[in-house]
């Protein structure tokens, strides 16, 4: 399995990370994008996660759309590169 880890630049989006996974299959490959939202700080993390979901749902949706688009772009580049 090949994977590319994504992390946010320091101080930018510390609550966002993810990875793209490419797994070889008999008839091609399985391409998966994984995105993690949220803080991993016990009580403070829950409060922050709630505030972001409540007050910034449009930003979360924009991040989801962006990640989906980047996944499609990366998939297309890999398909072109590998013929």
C-alpha positions as CSV (number, residue, x, y, z in Angstrom):
1,X,0.0,0.0,0.0
2,X,1.2,3.5,-0.8
3,X,0.1,6.4,1.2
4,X,0.7,10.2,1.4
5,X,0.2,11.9,4.7
6,X,-1.2,15.4,4.8
7,X,-0.7,17.7,7.8
8,X,-1.4,21.3,8.1
9,X,1.4,23.9,8.3
10,X,2.4,24.7,11.9
11,X,-0.1,27.2,13.4
12,X,-2.4,27.0,10.4
13,X,-5.1,24.3,10.9
14,X,-3.8,22.2,13.9
15,X,-7.2,20.4,14.0
16,X,-7.0,19.1,10.5
17,X,-5.0,16.2,9.1
18,X,-5.5,13.4,6.7
19,X,-4.0,11.0,4.2
20,X,-4.4,9.6,0.7
21,X,-4.1,5.8,0.4
22,X,-3.5,3.9,-2.8
23,X,-3.8,0.1,-2.6
24,X,-2.9,-2.1,-5.6
25,X,-5.7,-4.4,-6.7
26,X,-5.9,-7.0,-9.5
27,X,-7.8,-4.8,-11.8
28,X,-6.2,-1.4,-10.9
29,X,-6.0,0.2,-7.5
30,X,-8.2,1.3,-4.6
31,X,-7.8,5.0,-3.9
32,X,-9.0,6.4,-0.5
33,X,-8.9,9.8,1.0
34,X,-9.1,10.1,4.8
35,X,-9.6,13.5,6.5
36,X,-9.5,14.0,10.3
37,X,-11.2,16.9,11.9
38,X,-11.1,17.8,15.6
39,X,-8.8,18.5,18.5
40,X,-7.5,15.6,20.6
41,X,-7.4,17.6,23.8
42,X,-9.9,16.0,26.3
43,X,-12.4,18.7,27.4
44,X,-11.1,21.6,25.4
45,X,-11.2,19.6,22.2
46,X,-14.9,18.8,22.6
47,X,-15.8,22.4,23.2
48,X,-13.8,23.6,20.2
49,X,-15.2,20.9,18.0
50,X,-18.8,21.9,19.0
51,X,-18.0,25.6,18.4
52,X,-16.6,24.9,14.9
53,X,-19.5,22.6,13.9
54,X,-22.0,25.2,15.3
55,X,-20.5,28.5,14.0
56,X,-18.4,27.5,11.0
57,X,-20.3,24.7,9.2
58,X,-19.6,26.4,5.8
59,X,-15.9,26.2,6.4
60,X,-16.0,22.5,7.2
61,X,-18.0,21.8,4.0
62,X,-15.5,23.9,2.0
63,X,-12.6,21.8,3.4
64,X,-14.5,18.6,2.6
65,X,-15.1,19.8,-1.0
66,X,-11.4,20.9,-1.3
67,X,-10.1,17.5,-0.1
68,X,-12.5,15.7,-2.5
69,X,-11.3,17.8,-5.4
70,X,-7.6,17.3,-4.5
71,X,-8.2,13.6,-4.2
72,X,-9.6,13.5,-7.8
73,X,-6.7,15.6,-9.1
74,X,-4.2,13.3,-7.4
75,X,-5.9,10.2,-8.7
76,X,-5.9,11.6,-12.3
77,X,-2.2,12.5,-12.0
78,X,-1.4,9.0,-10.8
79,X,-3.4,7.4,-13.6
80,X,-1.6,9.5,-16.2
81,X,1.8,8.8,-14.7
82,X,1.2,5.1,-14.6
83,X,-0.4,4.8,-18.0
